[in-house]
Amino acid sequence: MSKCVHCDANNKGWFYCRSCGEKASVSKFSTNMWMRTERGKRSDIEFRTQTIDESVDEMNKERNTRYA
Ligand SMILES: [Zn+2]
């Protein structure tokens, strides 16, 4: 079981810590997997029109809004 890199809380596979709200893992693999699962459900066309950095920023914004 991995732990949050920010607050050291147990992390049950969440990409974002349920305790502190920060990204629980800094691994690139986690980000890519999240993009394949969550982002992949949406429009591929929308994704392709953005750079990777822009897409990550947008995802972070969506996450922050959702859990605000
Ligand atoms: Zn945390």
PDB file of the backbone (N, CA, C, O) and the ligand in Angstrom, with CONECT records:
HET     ZN  A 101       1
ATOM      1  N   MET A   1       0.840  -1.209   0.000  1.00  0.00           N
ATOM      2  CA  MET A   1       0.000   0.000   0.000  1.00  0.00           C
ATOM      3  C   MET A   1       0.869   1.251   0.000  1.00  0.00           C
ATOM      4  O   MET A   1       1.777   1.386   0.821  1.00  0.00           O
ATOM      5  N   SER A   2       0.597   2.134  -0.893  1.00  0.00           N
ATOM      6  CA  SER A   2       1.406   3.340  -0.973  1.00  0.00           C
ATOM      7  C   SER A   2       0.905   4.396  -0.006  1.00  0.00           C
ATOM      8  O   SER A   2      -0.207   4.316   0.517  1.00  0.00           O
ATOM      9  N   LYS A   3       1.738   5.365   0.212  1.00  0.00           N
ATOM     10  CA  LYS A   3       1.370   6.470   1.086  1.00  0.00           C
ATOM     11  C   LYS A   3       1.440   7.785   0.335  1.00  0.00           C
ATOM     12  O   LYS A   3       2.192   7.929  -0.629  1.00  0.00           O
ATOM     13  N   CYS A   4       0.651   8.732   0.787  1.00  0.00           N
ATOM     14  CA  CYS A   4       0.697  10.079   0.226  1.00  0.00           C
ATOM     15  C   CYS A   4       2.082  10.680   0.462  1.00  0.00           C
ATOM     16  O   CYS A   4       2.640  10.576   1.554  1.00  0.00           O
ATOM     17  N   VAL A   5       2.624  11.310  -0.579  1.00  0.00           N
ATOM     18  CA  VAL A   5       3.956  11.890  -0.439  1.00  0.00           C
ATOM     19  C   VAL A   5       3.908  13.207   0.327  1.00  0.00           C
ATOM     20  O   VAL A   5       4.954  13.737   0.704  1.00  0.00           O
ATOM     21  N   HIS A   6       2.723  13.739   0.560  1.00  0.00           N
ATOM     22  CA  HIS A   6       2.599  15.043   1.221  1.00  0.00           C
ATOM     23  C   HIS A   6       2.320  14.907   2.714  1.00  0.00           C
ATOM     24  O   HIS A   6       2.984  15.546   3.531  1.00  0.00           O
ATOM     25  N   CYS A   7       1.345  14.084   3.073  1.00  0.00           N
ATOM     26  CA  CYS A   7       0.954  14.011   4.480  1.00  0.00           C
ATOM     27  C   CYS A   7       1.176  12.616   5.066  1.00  0.00           C
ATOM     28  O   CYS A   7       0.924  12.392   6.250  1.00  0.00           O
ATOM     29  N   ASP A   8       1.651  11.673   4.232  1.00  0.00           N
ATOM     30  CA  ASP A   8       2.006  10.347   4.704  1.00  0.00           C
ATOM     31  C   ASP A   8       0.786   9.515   5.113  1.00  0.00           C
ATOM     32  O   ASP A   8       0.927   8.495   5.788  1.00  0.00           O
ATOM     33  N   ALA A   9      -0.387   9.944   4.711  1.00  0.00           N
ATOM     34  CA  ALA A   9      -1.579   9.151   4.979  1.00  0.00           C
ATOM     35  C   ALA A   9      -1.613   7.934   4.065  1.00  0.00           C
ATOM     36  O   ALA A   9      -1.073   7.966   2.959  1.00  0.00           O
ATOM     37  N   ASN A  10      -2.240   6.880   4.521  1.00  0.00           N
ATOM     38  CA  ASN A  10      -2.396   5.715   3.661  1.00  0.00           C
ATOM     39  C   ASN A  10      -3.196   6.093   2.417  1.00  0.00           C
ATOM     40  O   ASN A  10      -4.183   6.825   2.490  1.00  0.00           O
ATOM     41  N   ASN A  11      -2.754   5.589   1.301  1.00  0.00           N
ATOM     42  CA  ASN A  11      -3.412   5.909   0.040  1.00  0.00           C
ATOM     43  C   ASN A  11      -3.852   4.614  -0.631  1.00  0.00           C
ATOM     44  O   ASN A  11      -3.028   3.784  -1.015  1.00  0.00           O
ATOM     45  N   LYS A  12      -5.144   4.460  -0.761  1.00  0.00           N
ATOM     46  CA  LYS A  12      -5.677   3.207  -1.305  1.00  0.00           C
ATOM     47  C   LYS A  12      -5.856   3.294  -2.812  1.00  0.00           C
ATOM     48  O   LYS A  12      -6.926   3.003  -3.347  1.00  0.00           O
ATOM     49  N   GLY A  13      -4.802   3.694  -3.474  1.00  0.00           N
ATOM     50  CA  GLY A  13      -4.844   3.714  -4.930  1.00  0.00           C
ATOM     51  C   GLY A  13      -5.386   4.988  -5.524  1.00  0.00           C
ATOM     52  O   GLY A  13      -5.529   5.086  -6.742  1.00  0.00           O
ATOM     53  N   TRP A  14      -5.698   5.983  -4.682  1.00  0.00           N
ATOM     54  CA  TRP A  14      -6.151   7.263  -5.214  1.00  0.00           C
ATOM     55  C   TRP A  14      -4.981   8.001  -5.815  1.00  0.00           C
ATOM     56  O   TRP A  14      -3.868   7.938  -5.292  1.00  0.00           O
ATOM     57  N   PHE A  15      -5.218   8.697  -6.901  1.00  0.00           N
ATOM     58  CA  PHE A  15      -4.164   9.527  -7.476  1.00  0.00           C
ATOM     59  C   PHE A  15      -4.057  10.833  -6.708  1.00  0.00           C
ATOM     60  O   PHE A  15      -3.003  11.469  -6.677  1.00  0.00           O
ATOM     61  N   TYR A  16      -5.169  11.225  -6.087  1.00  0.00           N
ATOM     62  CA  TYR A  16      -5.154  12.419  -5.249  1.00  0.00           C
ATOM     63  C   TYR A  16      -5.505  12.010  -3.828  1.00  0.00           C
ATOM     64  O   TYR A  16      -6.496  11.321  -3.588  1.00  0.00           O
ATOM     65  N   CYS A  17      -4.681  12.445  -2.900  1.00  0.00           N
ATOM     66  CA  CYS A  17      -4.852  12.058  -1.500  1.00  0.00           C
ATOM     67  C   CYS A  17      -6.223  12.465  -0.979  1.00  0.00           C
ATOM     68  O   CYS A  17      -6.673  13.590  -1.196  1.00  0.00           O
ATOM     69  N   ARG A  18      -6.875  11.546  -0.294  1.00  0.00           N
ATOM     70  CA  ARG A  18      -8.194  11.853   0.270  1.00  0.00           C
ATOM     71  C   ARG A  18      -8.066  12.612   1.590  1.00  0.00           C
ATOM     72  O   ARG A  18      -9.054  13.105   2.135  1.00  0.00           O
ATOM     73  N   SER A  19      -6.850  12.697   2.088  1.00  0.00           N
ATOM     74  CA  SER A  19      -6.631  13.379   3.363  1.00  0.00           C
ATOM     75  C   SER A  19      -6.270  14.842   3.162  1.00  0.00           C
ATOM     76  O   SER A  19      -6.861  15.725   3.783  1.00  0.00           O
ATOM     77  N   CYS A  20      -5.292  15.099   2.288  1.00  0.00           N
ATOM     78  CA  CYS A  20      -4.822  16.472   2.118  1.00  0.00           C
ATOM     79  C   CYS A  20      -5.191  17.049   0.761  1.00  0.00           C
ATOM     80  O   CYS A  20      -5.052  18.253   0.545  1.00  0.00           O
ATOM     81  N   GLY A  21      -5.656  16.213  -0.153  1.00  0.00           N
ATOM     82  CA  GLY A  21      -6.109  16.719  -1.446  1.00  0.00           C
ATOM     83  C   GLY A  21      -5.017  16.896  -2.468  1.00  0.00           C
ATOM     84  O   GLY A  21      -5.278  17.245  -3.619  1.00  0.00           O
ATOM     85  N   GLU A  22      -3.770  16.649  -2.038  1.00  0.00           N
ATOM     86  CA  GLU A  22      -2.674  16.778  -2.978  1.00  0.00           C
ATOM     87  C   GLU A  22      -2.542  15.501  -3.790  1.00  0.00           C
ATOM     88  O   GLU A  22      -3.077  14.454  -3.425  1.00  0.00           O
ATOM     89  N   LYS A  23      -1.822  15.605  -4.893  1.00  0.00           N
ATOM     90  CA  LYS A  23      -1.554  14.426  -5.688  1.00  0.00           C
ATOM     91  C   LYS A  23      -0.736  13.449  -4.849  1.00  0.00           C
ATOM     92  O   LYS A  23       0.351  13.785  -4.379  1.00  0.00           O
ATOM     93  N   ALA A  24      -1.257  12.255  -4.666  1.00  0.00           N
ATOM     94  CA  ALA A  24      -0.666  11.338  -3.709  1.00  0.00           C
ATOM     95  C   ALA A  24       0.647  10.756  -4.204  1.00  0.00           C
ATOM     96  O   ALA A  24       1.493  10.356  -3.404  1.00  0.00           O
ATOM     97  N   SER A  25       0.817  10.708  -5.497  1.00  0.00           N
ATOM     98  CA  SER A  25       2.035  10.129  -6.048  1.00  0.00           C
ATOM     99  C   SER A  25       2.614  11.062  -7.092  1.00  0.00           C
ATOM    100  O   SER A  25       1.879  11.732  -7.818  1.00  0.00           O
ATOM    101  N   VAL A  26       3.929  11.102  -7.165  1.00  0.00           N
ATOM    102  CA  VAL A  26       4.568  11.963  -8.151  1.00  0.00           C
ATOM    103  C   VAL A  26       4.994  11.169  -9.375  1.00  0.00           C
ATOM    104  O   VAL A  26       5.621  11.712 -10.285  1.00  0.00           O
ATOM    105  N   SER A  27       4.659   9.905  -9.400  1.00  0.00           N
ATOM    106  CA  SER A  27       5.137   9.067 -10.485  1.00  0.00           C
ATOM    107  C   SER A  27       4.451   9.420 -11.800  1.00  0.00           C
ATOM    108  O   SER A  27       3.248   9.679 -11.839  1.00  0.00           O
ATOM    109  N   LYS A  28       5.219   9.425 -12.850  1.00  0.00           N
ATOM    110  CA  LYS A  28       4.695   9.722 -14.177  1.00  0.00           C
ATOM    111  C   LYS A  28       3.697   8.649 -14.592  1.00  0.00           C
ATOM    112  O   LYS A  28       2.733   8.923 -15.307  1.00  0.00           O
ATOM    113  N   PHE A  29       3.936   7.446 -14.142  1.00  0.00           N
ATOM    114  CA  PHE A  29       3.064   6.333 -14.504  1.00  0.00           C
ATOM    115  C   PHE A  29       1.638   6.586 -14.036  1.00  0.00           C
ATOM    116  O   PHE A  29       0.685   6.312 -14.766  1.00  0.00           O
ATOM    117  N   SER A  30       1.488   7.101 -12.837  1.00  0.00           N
ATOM    118  CA  SER A  30       0.157   7.363 -12.300  1.00  0.00           C
ATOM    119  C   SER A  30      -0.569   8.400 -13.154  1.00  0.00           C
ATOM    120  O   SER A  30      -1.754   8.257 -13.457  1.00  0.00           O
ATOM    121  N   THR A  31       0.162   9.443 -13.535  1.00  0.00           N
ATOM    122  CA  THR A  31      -0.451  10.491 -14.343  1.00  0.00           C
ATOM    123  C   THR A  31      -0.909   9.933 -15.676  1.00  0.00           C
ATOM    124  O   THR A  31      -2.020  10.212 -16.129  1.00  0.00           O
ATOM    125  N   ASN A  32      -0.058   9.153 -16.295  1.00  0.00           N
ATOM    126  CA  ASN A  32      -0.421   8.583 -17.581  1.00  0.00           C
ATOM    127  C   ASN A  32      -1.621   7.661 -17.454  1.00  0.00           C
ATOM    128  O   ASN A  32      -2.491   7.651 -18.325  1.00  0.00           O
ATOM    129  N   MET A  33      -1.677   6.895 -16.389  1.00  0.00           N
ATOM    130  CA  MET A  33      -2.774   5.962 -16.205  1.00  0.00           C
ATOM    131  C   MET A  33      -4.071   6.728 -15.978  1.00  0.00           C
ATOM    132  O   MET A  33      -5.127   6.339 -16.477  1.00  0.00           O
ATOM    133  N   TRP A  34      -3.985   7.817 -15.221  1.00  0.00           N
ATOM    134  CA  TRP A  34      -5.164   8.640 -14.986  1.00  0.00           C
ATOM    135  C   TRP A  34      -5.674   9.217 -16.300  1.00  0.00           C
ATOM    136  O   TRP A  34      -6.879   9.256 -16.551  1.00  0.00           O
ATOM    137  N   MET A  35      -4.755   9.658 -17.118  1.00  0.00           N
ATOM    138  CA  MET A  35      -5.130  10.243 -18.395  1.00  0.00           C
ATOM    139  C   MET A  35      -5.822   9.200 -19.272  1.00  0.00           C
ATOM    140  O   MET A  35      -6.778   9.513 -19.982  1.00  0.00           O
ATOM    141  N   ARG A  36      -5.338   7.970 -19.218  1.00  0.00           N
ATOM    142  CA  ARG A  36      -5.945   6.925 -20.040  1.00  0.00           C
ATOM    143  C   ARG A  36      -7.346   6.581 -19.561  1.00  0.00           C
ATOM    144  O   ARG A  36      -8.234   6.319 -20.373  1.00  0.00           O
ATOM    145  N   THR A  37      -7.550   6.579 -18.254  1.00  0.00           N
ATOM    146  CA  THR A  37      -8.835   6.148 -17.722  1.00  0.00           C
ATOM    147  C   THR A  37      -9.852   7.279 -17.748  1.00  0.00           C
ATOM    148  O   THR A  37     -10.889   7.177 -18.403  1.00  0.00           O
ATOM    149  N   GLU A  38      -9.549   8.358 -17.032  1.00  0.00           N
ATOM    150  CA  GLU A  38     -10.524   9.435 -16.898  1.00  0.00           C
ATOM    151  C   GLU A  38     -10.615  10.264 -18.175  1.00  0.00           C
ATOM    152  O   GLU A  38     -11.697  10.464 -18.727  1.00  0.00           O
ATOM    153  N   ARG A  39      -9.485  10.729 -18.621  1.00  0.00           N
ATOM    154  CA  ARG A  39      -9.483  11.592 -19.796  1.00  0.00           C
ATOM    155  C   ARG A  39      -9.934  10.811 -21.019  1.00  0.00           C
ATOM    156  O   ARG A  39     -10.561  11.363 -21.924  1.00  0.00           O
ATOM    157  N   GLY A  40      -9.611   9.524 -21.042  1.00  0.00           N
ATOM    158  CA  GLY A  40      -9.943   8.718 -22.209  1.00  0.00           C
ATOM    159  C   GLY A  40     -11.434   8.554 -22.416  1.00  0.00           C
ATOM    160  O   GLY A  40     -11.882   8.216 -23.512  1.00  0.00           O
ATOM    161  N   LYS A  41     -12.197   8.791 -21.375  1.00  0.00           N
ATOM    162  CA  LYS A  41     -13.650   8.658 -21.494  1.00  0.00           C
ATOM    163  C   LYS A  41     -14.251   9.841 -22.234  1.00  0.00           C
ATOM    164  O   LYS A  41     -15.387   9.796 -22.705  1.00  0.00           O
ATOM    165  N   ARG A  42     -13.458  10.901 -22.323  1.00  0.00           N
ATOM    166  CA  ARG A  42     -13.975  12.112 -22.940  1.00  0.00           C
ATOM    167  C   ARG A  42     -13.558  12.169 -24.407  1.00  0.00           C
ATOM    168  O   ARG A  42     -13.093  11.187 -24.985  1.00  0.00           O
ATOM    169  N   SER A  43     -13.736  13.325 -24.973  1.00  0.00           N
ATOM    170  CA  SER A  43     -13.469  13.493 -26.394  1.00  0.00           C
ATOM    171  C   SER A  43     -11.979  13.402 -26.686  1.00  0.00           C
ATOM    172  O   SER A  43     -11.177  14.153 -26.130  1.00  0.00           O
ATOM    173  N   ASP A  44     -11.618  12.475 -27.563  1.00  0.00           N
ATOM    174  CA  ASP A  44     -10.226  12.387 -27.989  1.00  0.00           C
ATOM    175  C   ASP A  44      -9.835  13.608 -28.808  1.00  0.00           C
ATOM    176  O   ASP A  44      -8.675  14.022 -28.805  1.00  0.00           O
ATOM    177  N   ILE A  45     -10.792  14.172 -29.497  1.00  0.00           N
ATOM    178  CA  ILE A  45     -10.513  15.348 -30.322  1.00  0.00           C
ATOM    179  C   ILE A  45     -10.092  16.509 -29.435  1.00  0.00           C
ATOM    180  O   ILE A  45      -9.126  17.212 -29.733  1.00  0.00           O
ATOM    181  N   GLU A  46     -10.813  16.703 -28.357  1.00  0.00           N
ATOM    182  CA  GLU A  46     -10.491  17.791 -27.434  1.00  0.00           C
ATOM    183  C   GLU A  46      -9.077  17.615 -26.893  1.00  0.00           C
ATOM    184  O   GLU A  46      -8.316  18.576 -26.783  1.00  0.00           O
ATOM    185  N   PHE A  47      -8.742  16.386 -26.562  1.00  0.00           N
ATOM    186  CA  PHE A  47      -7.429  16.119 -25.992  1.00  0.00           C
ATOM    187  C   PHE A  47      -6.312  16.431 -26.981  1.00  0.00           C
ATOM    188  O   PHE A  47      -5.276  16.983 -26.610  1.00  0.00           O
ATOM    189  N   ARG A  48      -6.529  16.081 -28.214  1.00  0.00           N
ATOM    190  CA  ARG A  48      -5.465  16.245 -29.199  1.00  0.00           C
ATOM    191  C   ARG A  48      -5.204  17.699 -29.540  1.00  0.00           C
ATOM    192  O   ARG A  48      -4.130  18.026 -30.045  1.00  0.00           O
ATOM    193  N   THR A  49      -6.159  18.580 -29.279  1.00  0.00           N
ATOM    194  CA  THR A  49      -5.960  19.981 -29.612  1.00  0.00           C
ATOM    195  C   THR A  49      -5.127  20.696 -28.557  1.00  0.00           C
ATOM    196  O   THR A  49      -4.755  21.854 -28.745  1.00  0.00           O
ATOM    197  N   GLN A  50      -4.832  20.026 -27.460  1.00  0.00           N
ATOM    198  CA  GLN A  50      -4.084  20.654 -26.386  1.00  0.00           C
ATOM    199  C   GLN A  50      -2.707  20.027 -26.264  1.00  0.00           C
ATOM    200  O   GLN A  50      -2.501  18.875 -26.647  1.00  0.00           O
ATOM    201  N   THR A  51      -1.779  20.781 -25.735  1.00  0.00           N
ATOM    202  CA  THR A  51      -0.506  20.191 -25.382  1.00  0.00           C
ATOM    203  C   THR A  51      -0.678  19.385 -24.107  1.00  0.00           C
ATOM    204  O   THR A  51      -1.687  19.518 -23.415  1.00  0.00           O
ATOM    205  N   ILE A  52       0.291  18.559 -23.800  1.00  0.00           N
ATOM    206  CA  ILE A  52       0.195  17.752 -22.590  1.00  0.00           C
ATOM    207  C   ILE A  52       0.144  18.653 -21.357  1.00  0.00           C
ATOM    208  O   ILE A  52      -0.638  18.406 -20.439  1.00  0.00           O
ATOM    209  N   ASP A  53       0.957  19.673 -21.335  1.00  0.00           N
ATOM    210  CA  ASP A  53       0.988  20.562 -20.170  1.00  0.00           C
ATOM    211  C   ASP A  53      -0.352  21.255 -19.969  1.00  0.00           C
ATOM    212  O   ASP A  53      -0.833  21.355 -18.840  1.00  0.00           O
ATOM    213  N   GLU A  54      -0.954  21.730 -21.041  1.00  0.00           N
ATOM    214  CA  GLU A  54      -2.254  22.377 -20.928  1.00  0.00           C
ATOM    215  C   GLU A  54      -3.290  21.399 -20.422  1.00  0.00           C
ATOM    216  O   GLU A  54      -4.143  21.756 -19.610  1.00  0.00           O
ATOM    217  N   SER A  55      -3.222  20.177 -20.891  1.00  0.00           N
ATOM    218  CA  SER A  55      -4.192  19.178 -20.470  1.00  0.00           C
ATOM    219  C   SER A  55      -4.049  18.870 -18.989  1.00  0.00           C
ATOM    220  O   SER A  55      -5.045  18.724 -18.279  1.00  0.00           O
ATOM    221  N   VAL A  56      -2.812  18.771 -18.526  1.00  0.00           N
ATOM    222  CA  VAL A  56      -2.585  18.490 -17.113  1.00  0.00           C
ATOM    223  C   VAL A  56      -3.099  19.634 -16.262  1.00  0.00           C
ATOM    224  O   VAL A  56      -3.724  19.414 -15.225  1.00  0.00           O
ATOM    225  N   ASP A  57      -2.836  20.858 -16.703  1.00  0.00           N
ATOM    226  CA  ASP A  57      -3.333  22.014 -15.957  1.00  0.00           C
ATOM    227  C   ASP A  57      -4.851  21.984 -15.884  1.00  0.00           C
ATOM    228  O   ASP A  57      -5.430  22.252 -14.831  1.00  0.00           O
ATOM    229  N   GLU A  58      -5.483  21.667 -16.972  1.00  0.00           N
ATOM    230  CA  GLU A  58      -6.941  21.632 -16.991  1.00  0.00           C
ATOM    231  C   GLU A  58      -7.454  20.535 -16.068  1.00  0.00           C
ATOM    232  O   GLU A  58      -8.430  20.733 -15.345  1.00  0.00           O
ATOM    233  N   MET A  59      -6.804  19.390 -16.091  1.00  0.00           N
ATOM    234  CA  MET A  59      -7.232  18.298 -15.222  1.00  0.00           C
ATOM    235  C   MET A  59      -7.113  18.701 -13.767  1.00  0.00           C
ATOM    236  O   MET A  59      -7.992  18.402 -12.958  1.00  0.00           O
ATOM    237  N   ASN A  60      -6.020  19.384 -13.432  1.00  0.00           N
ATOM    238  CA  ASN A  60      -5.840  19.828 -12.058  1.00  0.00           C
ATOM    239  C   ASN A  60      -6.931  20.803 -11.657  1.00  0.00           C
ATOM    240  O   ASN A  60      -7.434  20.755 -10.535  1.00  0.00           O
ATOM    241  N   LYS A  61      -7.289  21.675 -12.563  1.00  0.00           N
ATOM    242  CA  LYS A  61      -8.334  22.642 -12.273  1.00  0.00           C
ATOM    243  C   LYS A  61      -9.663  21.920 -12.045  1.00  0.00           C
ATOM    244  O   LYS A  61     -10.414  22.255 -11.129  1.00  0.00           O
ATOM    245  N   GLU A  62      -9.934  20.947 -12.874  1.00  0.00           N
ATOM    246  CA  GLU A  62     -11.186  20.186 -12.733  1.00  0.00           C
ATOM    247  C   GLU A  62     -11.208  19.461 -11.405  1.00  0.00           C
ATOM    248  O   GLU A  62     -12.230  19.414 -10.721  1.00  0.00           O
ATOM    249  N   ARG A  63     -10.056  18.891 -11.046  1.00  0.00           N
ATOM    250  CA  ARG A  63      -9.968  18.168  -9.787  1.00  0.00           C
ATOM    251  C   ARG A  63     -10.209  19.115  -8.602  1.00  0.00           C
ATOM    252  O   ARG A  63     -10.960  18.799  -7.680  1.00  0.00           O
ATOM    253  N   ASN A  64      -9.569  20.255  -8.651  1.00  0.00           N
ATOM    254  CA  ASN A  64      -9.698  21.216  -7.563  1.00  0.00           C
ATOM    255  C   ASN A  64     -11.149  21.687  -7.434  1.00  0.00           C
ATOM    256  O   ASN A  64     -11.660  21.853  -6.327  1.00  0.00           O
ATOM    257  N   THR A  65     -11.786  21.894  -8.545  1.00  0.00           N
ATOM    258  CA  THR A  65     -13.176  22.332  -8.514  1.00  0.00           C
ATOM    259  C   THR A  65     -14.056  21.251  -7.927  1.00  0.00           C
ATOM    260  O   THR A  65     -14.937  21.517  -7.108  1.00  0.00           O
ATOM    261  N   ARG A  66     -13.805  20.035  -8.358  1.00  0.00           N
ATOM    262  CA  ARG A  66     -14.662  18.924  -7.947  1.00  0.00           C
ATOM    263  C   ARG A  66     -14.581  18.683  -6.441  1.00  0.00           C
ATOM    264  O   ARG A  66     -15.571  18.317  -5.807  1.00  0.00           O
ATOM    265  N   TYR A  67     -13.389  18.893  -5.875  1.00  0.00           N
ATOM    266  CA  TYR A  67     -13.199  18.574  -4.469  1.00  0.00           C
ATOM    267  C   TYR A  67     -13.150  19.814  -3.597  1.00  0.00           C
ATOM    268  O   TYR A  67     -12.827  19.727  -2.412  1.00  0.00           O
ATOM    269  N   ALA A  68     -13.463  20.958  -4.165  1.00  0.00           N
ATOM    270  CA  ALA A  68     -13.419  22.198  -3.385  1.00  0.00           C
ATOM    271  C   ALA A  68     -14.530  22.224  -2.346  1.00  0.00           C
ATOM    272  O   ALA A  68     -14.650  23.192  -1.595  1.00  0.00           O
TER     273      ALA A  68
HETATM  274 ZN    ZN A 101      -1.931  13.616   1.632  1.00  0.00          ZN2+
END
